[in-house]
Amino acid sequence: MRAGYKQTEIGIIPSDWEVKSIFQVAPLQRGFDLPTREIKIGPFPVVYSNGVENFHKIAMATGPGVVTGRSGTLGKVHFIESDYWPHNTSLWVTRFNENDPKFIYYFYKSLRFERFTAGSGVPTLNRNVVHSYRIALPKNKSEQKKIAQALSDVDSLLGGLKQLITKKRNLKQAIMQQLLTGQIRLSGFNKKWEEKTLVEIAVISKGVQLHTTETKIDGHFPHYNGGIHPSSFTDRSNTPANTIAISEGGNSCGFVHFISKPFWCGGHCYAVIPNSVDNNFLFYALKGLQKEIMKLRVGSGLPNIQKTTLGLFKLKVPKNPVEQKAIAIILFDIDVELTALEARHDKTQELKKGMMQELLTGKTRLVKLGAAHA
């Protein structure tokens, strides 16, 4: 066993940590009923199982607070800075017993409360089972604060990245709206645009249904058969890389893809290959009109978009192919930036998971053993 650690009933923990029940650490109580019609708008957040959804003029609990779902939506844990009203769909921490509230918040997030459910109908958190669950935590509140601060710093980074991604997406949407309709022209281009039907500028091909025996979990090629993501994978392809695809059937019919590698185009998917416009421009033009394309769906059971109807869909196209390419390059560059930001966000999210696992179990310490005892 590593120096500075000890064996306990719940496993090996730092020697200066202790094992307690959740009831001893930060007990939970059911929230208070507050019908929507009785809400009087005020400064205090009303916290439901999903989080803050309203504000009321009266608070029933003193902040900071930690709240989790009691029924319906479980597993979400919320930290509330101010005084608040915990709704009866939630459970709130009545006292922290000299533990750091932000540390308790992160600790509770790591517990996966949804496993403490009872009942066969609507999942409900069993408070008695939760209270009897035993956990390990630092005795020293300063160590709790350091752990909470480290995780809070990562959350701040994640929040900043989310805001930046949202801002970049909104910017892209605005630029698409302006560039793909000719509202704003790029410098040096002045030729008129023309309205074309999709069938006039591209070949639309419906895919071929792939038998289930030909799908493979580790297949080399994605199989698109309607929907937003690949339906499966296979070792064969019937469509080249860098092809525009539009979902033909299902709830996501009309969704526009740009698939950068060879793939199998299934029976509920259209491949769109341009014959007189730039491929990348056509993708962005169709993507910008995706909501309108989705409105072409018919059928009440399994909705679908007919090939003839899709072919008659109209869009505006610059006559100058150089202008088409220039517009596509601008939008592609924005996509590259977005992809990099999203990858950074996902990597940071994984880093946070690893940090929680290390810090909240004591495997990694932020204080020296001597300082922890001080």
Secondary structure, DSSP 4 states (H G I P E B T S, - for coil): --TTEEEETTEEEETTEEEEEHHHHS-EEE-B---GGG----SEEEEETTEEEEEES--SBPSSEEEEESBSS-S-EEEE-S-BEEBTTEEEES--TTS-HHHHHHHHHHT-GGGGEE-SSS-EE-HHHHHH-EEEEES-HHHHHHHHHHHHHHHHHHHHHHHHHHHHHHHHHHHHHHHTTTSS--TT--PPEEEEEHHHHEEEEE--PPPGGGB-TT-SEEEE-SSSS-SEEES--SB-SSEEEEE-BSTTTT-EEEE-S-BEE-TTEEEEEESSS-HHHHHHHHHHTHHHHHTT-B-SSS-B--HHHHHT-EEEEES-HHHHHHHHHHHHHHHHHHHHHHHHHHHHHHHHHHHHHHHTTTSS-SS-HHHHH-
